[in-house]
Amino acid sequence: MPEVLPSRPRSKRTYAAIALFLVVYLGVLIVVFAPRDMIAVQSGAAFYGVDN
């Protein structure tokens, strides 16, 4: 009869790695699927002709 090793509780590092993966994964999904207007950046060249 084979011996069964006792299960170890999951460490905090495991949960931290899962949380980091999810944050990065969701960030990439937001950048990929976000509308262009949401992440568009205006260049400084557009402001050269504007008087303040």
N, C-alpha and C positions, 0 to 999 in steps of 0.2 A: 504494500500500500504506500503510494507516494506521500511524502510529507508536504503539507501546504504551508507556505510562508505566511506569517501574519501580515495583514495589509497595513501599510504605513499611512498616517494622515498626510494630506497634501500640505505642502509648505506654503508660506507666504510668497516665496519666489515664484511658485507655479501660478498663483493667482495674479501676481504682478505681471508676469509674462503674458498671460491671457488678456489682461486689461490693456497692456501696451499694444498687443497685436490688434485688438478691436479698435482702439483709438486711431491707429495708423490706417487700418482698413477702411474705417468710416471716413476718415479724412480724404483718402484717395477717391472713394466713391463720390464724395461731395464735389471734389474738383472735377471729376470726370463727367458727372451728370448735371452739374449746376448750369443754369443758363449763362450765356456769355455776358449778359449785362451785369450779372451779379459779381463776376470776378474780373471784369474789364478794368484796366488801369489807364488813366489819362496821362499822356506824356507831358513833360514840362514844355515842349515846343509849342503847345497850343496856347500857352499863357504869355508868350513873348510880346504879342501885339496888344495885350489888354492893359489899359491904364488904370491904376488904382487911385 
